Amino acid sequence: MVGRGRPGDEGSLALMLAITTVGVLALAGLVIDGGAVLAARGQAADLAEQAARAGASAITPTSLRGPSPAGLRIDPATAQRAATRVLATGHATGEVTITGTTVTVTAHVSRPATLLAAFGISDLSVEATATATLLHGTTTGSP
Protein backbone atom coordinates (compact mmCIF):
# COMPACT_ATOMS: atom_id res chain seq x y z
CA MET A 1 0.00 0.00 0.00
CA VAL A 2 1.38 3.39 -1.02
CA GLY A 3 1.10 6.22 1.49
CA ARG A 4 -0.31 9.56 0.37
CA GLY A 5 1.23 11.73 3.11
CA ARG A 6 -0.57 13.39 5.94
CA PRO A 7 -4.15 14.40 5.46
CA GLY A 8 -4.47 18.06 4.40
CA ASP A 9 -1.06 18.24 2.65
CA GLU A 10 -2.50 18.03 -0.87
CA GLY A 11 -1.28 20.95 -3.00
CA SER A 12 1.32 22.23 -0.53
CA LEU A 13 4.15 21.51 -2.98
CA ALA A 14 2.41 23.54 -5.68
CA LEU A 15 2.02 26.45 -3.27
CA MET A 16 5.70 26.32 -2.29
CA LEU A 17 6.70 26.18 -5.95
CA ALA A 18 4.56 29.23 -6.75
CA ILE A 19 6.04 31.26 -3.87
CA THR A 20 9.58 30.23 -4.81
CA THR A 21 8.98 31.15 -8.47
CA VAL A 22 7.78 34.63 -7.51
CA GLY A 23 10.85 35.09 -5.30
CA VAL A 24 13.24 33.95 -8.03
CA LEU A 25 11.58 36.28 -10.56
CA ALA A 26 11.86 39.20 -8.13
CA LEU A 27 15.58 38.50 -7.59
CA ALA A 28 16.15 38.17 -11.34
CA GLY A 29 14.35 41.49 -11.80
CA LEU A 30 16.60 43.14 -9.25
CA VAL A 31 19.70 41.82 -11.00
CA ILE A 32 18.62 42.62 -14.58
CA ASP A 33 16.88 45.93 -13.90
CA GLY A 34 19.49 46.88 -11.29
CA GLY A 35 22.14 46.52 -14.00
CA ALA A 36 20.03 48.68 -16.30
CA VAL A 37 19.83 51.37 -13.60
CA LEU A 38 23.61 51.33 -13.17
CA ALA A 39 24.11 51.63 -16.93
CA ALA A 40 21.58 54.48 -17.12
CA ARG A 41 23.33 56.26 -14.24
CA GLY A 42 26.64 56.04 -16.08
CA GLN A 43 25.01 57.35 -19.25
CA ALA A 44 23.41 60.25 -17.36
CA ALA A 45 26.77 61.19 -15.80
CA ASP A 46 28.52 60.99 -19.16
CA LEU A 47 25.87 63.11 -20.88
CA ALA A 48 25.88 65.70 -18.10
CA GLU A 49 29.68 66.03 -18.36
CA GLN A 50 29.64 66.28 -22.15
CA ALA A 51 26.79 68.81 -22.14
CA ALA A 52 28.52 70.96 -19.51
CA ARG A 53 31.75 70.97 -21.52
CA ALA A 54 29.84 71.84 -24.71
CA GLY A 55 28.15 74.73 -22.93
CA ALA A 56 31.39 76.00 -21.41
CA SER A 57 33.03 76.06 -24.83
CA ALA A 58 30.39 78.50 -26.17
CA ILE A 59 32.59 81.57 -25.80
CA THR A 60 31.37 84.95 -27.01
CA PRO A 61 33.25 86.11 -30.14
CA THR A 62 33.93 89.55 -28.67
CA SER A 63 35.64 88.10 -25.61
CA LEU A 64 37.81 85.91 -27.88
CA ARG A 65 39.09 89.05 -29.55
CA GLY A 66 39.65 90.87 -26.28
CA PRO A 67 43.02 92.04 -25.05
CA SER A 68 43.25 89.53 -22.20
CA PRO A 69 42.29 85.85 -21.76
CA ALA A 70 40.90 86.83 -18.36
CA GLY A 71 38.04 88.53 -20.22
CA LEU A 72 36.67 85.32 -21.77
CA ARG A 73 32.89 85.05 -21.37
CA ILE A 74 30.29 82.39 -22.12
CA ASP A 75 27.42 83.25 -24.48
CA PRO A 76 24.43 82.01 -22.43
CA ALA A 77 22.07 81.41 -25.37
CA THR A 78 24.67 79.49 -27.37
CA ALA A 79 25.74 77.53 -24.28
CA GLN A 80 22.12 76.58 -23.55
CA ARG A 81 21.61 75.36 -27.13
CA ALA A 82 24.89 73.41 -27.18
CA ALA A 83 24.20 71.64 -23.89
CA THR A 84 20.59 70.87 -24.81
CA ARG A 85 21.71 69.46 -28.16
CA VAL A 86 24.13 67.06 -26.42
CA LEU A 87 21.36 65.89 -24.08
CA ALA A 88 18.91 65.39 -26.96
CA THR A 89 21.50 63.44 -28.96
CA GLY A 90 21.90 61.09 -25.99
CA HIS A 91 18.11 60.68 -25.62
CA ALA A 92 18.05 62.48 -22.29
CA THR A 93 16.38 65.53 -20.83
CA GLY A 94 17.78 67.97 -18.34
CA GLU A 95 18.35 71.43 -16.98
CA VAL A 96 21.18 73.78 -17.92
CA THR A 97 22.29 76.59 -15.59
CA ILE A 98 24.82 79.19 -16.68
CA THR A 99 26.42 81.39 -14.02
CA GLY A 100 29.26 83.61 -15.17
CA THR A 101 31.91 81.26 -16.55
CA THR A 102 30.34 78.09 -15.13
CA VAL A 103 27.86 75.75 -16.82
CA THR A 104 26.00 73.19 -14.70
CA VAL A 105 23.94 70.45 -16.34
CA THR A 106 21.61 67.94 -14.72
CA ALA A 107 20.80 65.05 -17.07
CA HIS A 108 17.74 62.81 -16.64
CA VAL A 109 17.79 59.34 -18.23
CA SER A 110 14.82 56.99 -18.11
CA ARG A 111 14.66 53.30 -19.00
CA PRO A 112 11.69 50.92 -18.95
CA ALA A 113 11.85 48.11 -16.40
CA THR A 114 12.09 44.59 -17.77
CA LEU A 115 11.16 42.13 -15.03
CA LEU A 116 10.29 44.54 -12.23
CA ALA A 117 7.34 45.77 -14.32
CA ALA A 118 5.55 42.62 -13.15
CA PHE A 119 5.89 43.96 -9.59
CA GLY A 120 4.60 47.47 -10.38
CA ILE A 121 7.93 49.20 -11.11
CA SER A 122 7.68 50.24 -14.74
CA ASP A 123 10.10 53.17 -15.03
CA LEU A 124 13.76 53.33 -14.02
CA SER A 125 14.76 57.02 -13.91
CA VAL A 126 18.14 58.37 -12.84
CA GLU A 127 19.85 61.74 -12.91
CA ALA A 128 23.39 63.08 -12.73
CA THR A 129 24.83 66.58 -12.45
CA ALA A 130 28.11 67.93 -13.84
CA THR A 131 29.74 71.36 -13.90
CA ALA A 132 32.27 72.81 -16.33
CA THR A 133 34.12 76.08 -15.86
CA LEU A 134 35.65 78.18 -18.62
CA LEU A 135 39.40 78.36 -18.00
CA HIS A 136 42.37 79.70 -19.91
CA GLY A 137 45.68 77.88 -19.87
CA THR A 138 46.64 75.16 -17.46
CA THR A 139 45.48 74.90 -13.87
CA THR A 140 47.66 72.02 -12.63
CA GLY A 141 51.34 71.25 -12.47
CA SER A 142 54.28 73.31 -11.37
CA PRO A 143 55.81 76.21 -13.38
Secondary structure, DSSP 8 states (H G I E B T S, - for coil): -----STT-TTHHHHHHHHHHHHHHHHHHHHHHHHHHHHHHHHHHHHHHHHHHHHHT-B-HHHHTSS-GGG--B-HHHHHHHHHHHHHHTT-EEEEEEETTEEEEEEEEEEE-SSGGGGT--EEEEEEEEEEE---S--SS--
